[in-house]
Amino acid sequence: MRQLEEKISSQNKLILMILILGNFVSLISETVMNVALPSIISEFSVSTSTAQ
């Protein structure tokens, strides 16, 4: 029983780490796009909706 609890615990830790990493990557991606979007709009001479 103890081994099963440890296995579940390690699986939960792995799942939690994957979810945290996914959220971090999503946050970084959104930040990069917010910074880069004005440059993309001016470089390609497109509207905001097209660049998004």
BELVEN-V640308 format. One record per residue. N is the residue number from 1. RES is the residue in one letter. PHI is phi in degrees with one decimal (none if undefined). NEAR is the number of other ideal C-beta (glycine too) atoms within 10 Angstrom. Layout:
BEGIN
N/RES/PHI/NEAR
N/RES/PHI/NEAR
END
This chain:
BEGIN
1/M/none/5
2/R/-64.6/6
3/Q/-64.4/7
4/L/-63.7/8
5/E/-63.8/9
6/E/-66.9/10
7/K/-66.4/10
8/I/-63.1/10
9/S/-62.6/10
10/S/-69.7/10
11/Q/-66.8/10
12/N/-64.3/10
13/K/-63.8/10
14/L/-63.8/10
15/I/-61.8/10
16/L/-62.4/10
17/M/-64.8/10
18/I/-65.1/10
19/L/-65.7/10
20/I/-64.8/10
21/L/-62.8/10
22/G/-62.2/10
23/N/-65.3/10
24/F/-63.8/10
25/V/-63.2/10
26/S/-63.0/10
27/L/-63.2/10
28/I/-63.9/10
29/S/-61.1/10
30/E/-63.8/10
31/T/-64.1/10
32/V/-62.6/10
33/M/-65.4/12
34/N/-64.7/9
35/V/-77.7/9
36/A/-83.4/12
37/L/-57.5/13
38/P/-60.0/11
39/S/-66.9/10
40/I/-63.7/14
41/I/-61.8/15
42/S/-72.5/10
43/E/-65.7/10
44/F/-99.5/9
45/S/52.1/7
46/V/-120.1/12
47/S/-78.1/8
48/T/-61.9/10
49/S/-65.3/6
50/T/-69.1/10
51/A/-68.3/16
52/Q/-72.1/10
END
